Amino acid sequence: MAHTQRIPPGRAGRTWLRRRLETAVRGREQLDRKLRILLPEQERLRIQVDRRRRDWATTTATARTWLLRATLLGGQDAIRHATAERPIPVEIVWTTVMGVRYPTDVRVGVEDVNDENPPGNAAIRPATVSFRAALIAGVWAAASEEALRLIDAEIATTRRRLRALDKQLLPWLRDALTAVELSLEQAEQEDGMRLRRATN
């Protein structure tokens, strides 16, 4: 393995390997802890995404029904007059857990239906309310899906790193440390034998 060229010779090599082995073991523990924290969050987000997708589908279907009613009662002109004149602001609130930044809350700047302006027909106001509900549900669904995507990606990366530690780095460090310790032990025995011969 290419790592062997970097090991210092003798006792310095043993110290070098022990430090790296301790660091790798601590790193492995941290990755394992991270995984134990992220997995329940992943499951919670999966449930949340399913619920929010259903909410979005339900509110969208309701909004389409009211749009059809409003169009049938007042035509395209009634729909055009009821359309918002400016974009609706959306704010996404993010949080960071174990180094993963993902959306946890949304704020949609929808205004209440203005009762002072009479609707073009009886279906406009319910259509407006239902489209606002669909917009909020859609933003929540999108934020939840993005959060789940980011958590899924981080879990996959963490698992890859754990596998690399378990299958490659930790075994290599342990084997290299064993080899260095055997070499040092053998050198000490040889030195002891030389000293005994020299004293005889």
N, C-alpha and C positions, 0 to 999 in steps of 0.2 A: 504494500500500500504506500502511496506517496507521502503519507504523514510521517513515516519512519525517518525521513531525512531531517525533520525538524526537531527530533528528540535530542536534547543535549546528552552528552556521554556521562556515564557514571552516576554518582549520587544525585547530581543536578538533574539528570533525566528522570530519576525516580520522583524527586520533588515536583518537577515539571508535570509529570503524568498524574501524580496524586492531585495536584491543584486543578488540573483540567478535568479529571474525573469527578471531583467534588462539584465543580462548576456545572458540568454536564448533568449530574444527578439533580442538583438544585433546579436547573433549567427544566429538566423533565418533570419535576414535581410541580413547578409553576405552570407548565403547559397542561398537566393533568388537572390541576386546580381550575385553570381557565376553562377547560372542557366541561368540568363538573358544573360550573356556573352557567356556561352558555347553553348546554343541552336543555335544561328546563325552560330557559328563555325561548329557545327555538320551538319547543313544543307549545308553549303559551302563544307564541306568534302564529304558529300554524292554525291553531283553533281560532285565533282572532281574525286571520286572513279569510278563513272559510266563512265566518259569521259576517264579516264586512262585505265580502263578495255577494253573499245572499242579500244583505241589506241594499247594496247598490243595485242588484238585479231587480229587486222588488220596487224600489223607489223609481228606477228608470222606467219600469213597465207602467207604473201609476202615472208618471209624468207624460209618457207617450199617449196614454189614454186621454188625459186632460188636454193635451195639445190637439189631438184629433177632434175632440169635442169643441174646443175653442175655434179651431179652423172651420169646422162645419157651421158653427153659429155666426162667425164674424168674418170669415175669409182670411186671406193672407195679410190684409191691411190691419186687422185687429191684432194679429201676431206681431207685426212690425212695430206697431205703436206700444205694445207691451214689453218689447225687448229693452233690456238695460242699455243705457247710453254709454256707460264706461265699464271697463273690466272689473271683475270682482277680485279684490285682493285675497291672496292665500298665503298664510305664514306657516311654515313647517318648523316645529320645535324638535331639536335633536338632543340626544343624550349620549354619553359614552360609558360603556360597561366593558371592563377588561380590555381596553384598548380598541373596542369596536364602536364607531360612531354611527348611530342609526336614528331614524325619526320615531318619536314617541307620542307626539301630539300635533294636532293641526288647528289652525284658527282661520276660519273662512269668513270674510267680511260681507256676509249677506245682510241686507237691511230688511226690516219687517215690511210687510205689504202696507203701502200707504193708502189709508182709507179715504183720504181727501180727494184722491183722483179716482173717479168712478171707472170701473173696467169697461172695456169695449163691449163685452157681453158677459153673461153669467159664468162662463167657464174660464175666463181669463185669470181671475184671482186664484181659484184652485190650481190652475195650470202653473201659475207663477210660484205658488207655495210648493207644489210637488217638484218643480224643476230645481228649486233651491234645496229641497231635501235630497234630491238625486245628486246635485253638485256636492253637497257636504258628504254624502255617503261615498261618492266616487273619489273624493280627495282622501277620505279616511282609508278606503280600500287601497289606493295607490301607495299611501304612506306605509300601511301595514305590509304590503307586498315588498316594498323596498327594504323595510326593516328585516323581513324574513330573508330576503336575498343576501343582504349584507351579513347577517348572522350565519346563514348557510355557508357562505364563502369563507368566513373566519373559522368556522368549525372544520371545514375541509382542509384549510391551511394548517390549523393546529394539529389535526390528525396526521398530516404529512410530516410535519416536524417531529411529532412523537415517534412515528415509524422510523424516520431517519435516525433519531437518537437510539431507539431500541434495537434496530437492525444493523446499524453501521457504526456510529460514533462510540457508543458505550461499549459494545463488544470489542472494538478495536483498542480503546483505551485500557480496558481490563486485560486483554491479551498482551498488549505492549508492556503494561505495568508488571504483569507476571513474568514476562521474559526478562525485563530489566532487573527485577528482584532476584530471579534465578541466577542471572549473570553476576550480580553483585555478591550473592551468597557464594557462588562458585569461586569468584575472585578472592573473597575473604578466606575461604577454606584453603585455597592455594597459598595465600600469603601466610596463613597460620602454619601450614606444612613447611614453608620455606624458613620461617622463624624457628620452628622446632629443629629443623636440620642444621640451621646455623648455630644454634645453641649447643648441639651435641657434638 
